[in-house]
Amino acid sequence: MNFTDFNQTDPCLYFHCPERSVSTAVYVILYIFAAAVVLLTVSGNLLVIISVCHFKQLHTPTNMLILSLAMSDFLIGAFVFPLALISMIESCWIFNRVFCICFTLTAYIVASTSILDIALIAVDRYFSLSKPFLYTRAVSVSIMCFVVLCNWCLSFSYSLAVHYFNRNFDHVVMCPGRCFFVADEVWPLLDLLFVFVFPLSIIIILYIQVFVIAKKHATAIRDLNIQTGTSKNEISMKPERKAAKVLGIVVSVFLVCLLPYFMYSLSGRVIEVGVGLFQMILVLVHLNSTINPIIYALFYPWFRRCVKLVLTLQILKTHSSLIKVL
């Protein structure tokens, strides 16, 4: 993803480090708030990672995708979010060129990985609901781990290609106090199509199909229950329907956080956007990594149980990985 202001023809003339105009108290409060957001992002996603990795009952194909999404969100919280918030508060890039390279490259890799993870989750949900028997036989944890690995390799290769062909490694910091990435005219369009339009199309189409299938299943189960007078089938379908609903919420929040950036990417050459507003758009993109664990905590009982076991250090006990959390 192009997390930079590539629409400025002469950024050095446009941007300079202004004098701090806020009081010391407000300045301290902003840094406390930034530290709290970063801590929440890192700790929340770390709890997801520990839970899925430790408890064997959570070693499912779908949870491998959730694990990959949590890992990318954790990297954003640990390496990207702090630098973005500091740059926003200071209204200036106060780090050196090496940090700028790491910032832009890491942002590209983890953001594109997250989007592709969301698309893969949509594919996984559609496949599991439309062809459940084939899904059970064909999709295993090891196969899904291989898919996740390929996803990370694809994102890494794409990010390197974007930086290499735009010579970003040679000219990362173009002027004092500014870390940005000026892309060729073709790359923003390719970036938009590859990282947003194509995954978004897959997500929307498949999730519409998922909810249509879930509705058909619910109707068929209700008719069967009326005929047989039982509710076992209805109970058995509740986890699948709930999983589809929760992942649908994750996708919706993800799109809300990313949509302003890509709207700017499309209209940036027509509508001039100030540096402060652009940094707020980037913070909104990264804020999605903070929201995801909160969604898991609100809608996934297994995550709340896992958090309790982790925080009470019960995972340190022998055979704790066999504890039932579902």
N, C-alpha and C positions, 0 to 999 in steps of 0.2 A: 504494500500500500504506500502511496505517496504522501507520507505524513510531513509535508513541507510546503512552503509557500512558493510554488513554482510559477506563479502568475506575475511576479514582480519583475519587470524588465531590468531594473537597476536597484537591487535590494540595498546596496551600500548607501545610496543616496536616500533611500526610503527609511532605513532603520538606523537608529542610534540608541545608545543606552541613556535613558533620561534620568534626571535626578529623582530620588525617591520622594514621592509627594505625600505619602501616608505617614501617620504618626507611628512612633515606636511601638505603642500598645497594639495598634492594628497590625503592624508588621509581625509582632510576636504571635498574635492570634492566628494570622494566616499560616504561619509555619507550624503552629500546633495543630491546626485543622489539617494541613497537608500531611503531617506525620501520622495523624489518626487515620486518614484515608488510606495511606500507604500500608500502615500496620493492619488495618482491617482487610485490605486486599490480599496481602501476603499470608496472614494467618488463616483467613477463610479458605483460600485455595489450597493452602498447605494441609488443612484438615481434610479436604476432599481427597487430596493425593494420598495421605496416610490411610484414610478409611478404605479407599478402593484397593490400595496395594496390600494392606495388612489382612483384611478379613476375606477369607476364601469364598464366602458366600456371595461376595460382591464381584467375583471374577467372572463377569459375563461380557459378551461382545459389546453390548451397548455401553456398559460402564467403562470399557476401554476407550471409547470415544469421549465419554465424560472426563476420564482421567487425562486424556490428551488436551481437552479444552481447559481443564484446571491447570495443567502444566504451563500452557501458553499464558493463561491469566496470571499465574504466579510469577512468570518471567516479566510480564508487563508491570506487575506491582513491585517487583524487586529491582528492576533495572531501568524501565522506561518511565513509569509514573513519577518517581522522585525527581528525575531530571526535568521532566515536563512541568511539574508543579513549581520547582525552584525557578525555572526560566520564566514562568508566568508571573510569579511573585516579584522577582527581581526586574522583570521587563527587559532582561538582558541575558545572554548566554555567558556564564561566568566560568565555564570549564574550558579545557584545552581541546585540541583537534582530535586526540585519541578518543576522548569521551564523546565527541560529536559523531565520530565514525561509529562507535559502539551503539550510540543512541539511535541513529537513523537506521542502521542495519538490523539491530534487534527489533525495532518497531516494525520494520518491513516483515521480518520473518514471522514473529509471533502473531501479528495482526492477520496476515494472509493465512497462517495455519489455523487460527481461530475461525475464520470465515469458512474455510474448507471443512473444518471439523463440524460446524453447524450444518453444512450441506450433507456431510456423511451421516450425521445423526438423522436427518430427514430421510435419506436413502434407507438407513437401517430400520427406522420405524415403519416405513412403507413396505419394505420387504417382509418384515416380521408379521405385519398384519395381513398383507395380501396373500402371502404364501407361507404360512406358519410352519407347515411340515417340512417344506424344502429349506426354509431358513434354519430350522433346528438341525437338519442333517448337514447342510453346506457351510454354515457360518459357525466357526469356533472361536475361542479366545485367541488362539495362536494366529489364525487367519486375520482376525481383526487387528492384532498387534502388528502384523506385517503391513496391513493397510495404513495404520497410523504412522508407521515408520516411513512408508512411501510418501505420505502426506507431508511429513516434516522435511523429507529430502527434496520434494518438489518445491515447497515454500522456500527452502534455503537456496536452491539452485536459481529459482526465479528472482529472489532478492539480490543475489550476487550478480545476476545478469543485468538487472536494472541499474545497480550501482556501477558496474564495470562499463557498460555501454554509454552511460552518461558521465563517465569520468569523475564519479563522486569521490573516489579514493584519493584523487590528486587535488581536488579543490572542494573540500568539504566545508571549511569555514571561509567564506568568500569575503568577509569584512569583520572587523572587530566587534565582539558582542553579539554575534549572530551565528546560529547553527541552522543551516537550511540546505535544501537540495533543489537545484535547478535542473529540471528534466527537459529533454528534447520535446518538441511538440507532439511527436507520435506516442511517446511513452505514457503520458497521462490518459490517453484514450485506450491504449492497450491495458493499462492498469485498471481502468474503470471496467472494461469488458471482462477481463480475466478474474479480477479479485472481487467484483461486486455484481455485475449484471448476470454473468453466467451462474455463479452460486445462488444468487437471489432467485433466478428463474427456477432452478432446481428446487429450492426450498419452498417457494410458493406453490408450484405445481404439485409436488409430492405431499405437502401438508394438506392441501385441499383434498387430495386423494385419500390421505390418512383419515381425515375426519368424515369423509363420505363413507369409507369402509367401516369405520367405527360406528357410524349411525346405522348402517345396514346390519352390522352384527347385533347391535342393541335391539333393533326391530325384530330380527330373527329370533333372538334369545327370548324376548318378551313374548312373542307368539308361541314359542316352544314351552315356556313356563306356564302359559295359560292352558295349553293342552295337557301338560304333564302334572301341573300343580307343584312344581319344584322350583327352587331358586339357585341350585348349585352352579348352573352354567353362567348365571348372571354374576355370581360371586367370582367365578374364575376369570371373567373378562374385566373385572374392575381394575386390576393392576395394569393391564395393557392400555385401557382407556385413560387411566390416570397418568401413566407415563407419557402418552401422546399429548395430554393436556399440559403437563408440566414442561415438556420439551417445546411445546408450542409457545408457552410463555417466555421461555429462554430465547427462542428465536425472535419473538416480537420485541423484547427488550433490546436484543442485539441490533435489530434493524433500526429501532428508534435512536440508538446511540450512534450508529454509523451513518444514518441518512443525511444529517446536516453536513458531514464532511464531503460526501459524494455529491450532494447538491452544490456545494461550493466548488468542487472539482469540475462540475459541468458548467457552472455559471461564472467561475472566477475570472474569466477573461472579459466578461461583460460587466459584472458587478465588482467593484473594488471593495475588499474587506481589510480592515485594519489588523495590525499585528495582534492587538489584545483580543479581538473577537475571534481571530483565527486560532489563537492559543486556547481560548475557551472551547472551541469546536474540538480541538485535539483532546482536551481534558475530558470532554463528554465521551469521546471514543474510548479512552482508557478507563473511564468510570464503569463501563460495562463489565470489566474484570472484577470490580468490587461488588457489583449487583448479583452476579451469578451464584456465588455461595449463599447469599441471603435467600435467593429463590429456592435453592436446595433445602435450606434450613426450614423454610416455611411450608414446603410441599412434600418433602421426602422424610417420612418418619425414620427410615434407616439411617439417614444422615444425622439426625438428632441423637439417635442411640449411639452412633459411632463417635460423635463429638463428646458425649458423656463418658464413654469408655476411654477415649484418648485423654481427656482432661483429668480424669480420676486415676490415670496411669494403670488401668487394668489391662491395657495391651502389653504391659511388661510381664504379665504372668505367663506361665507355661501353657501352651496350647490355646492362647487367647485368640489366635487367628481362626479358630473353629467355632467361636461364639456366634450364635445365630442373631443376626441383626435385621432380618427381613420378617 
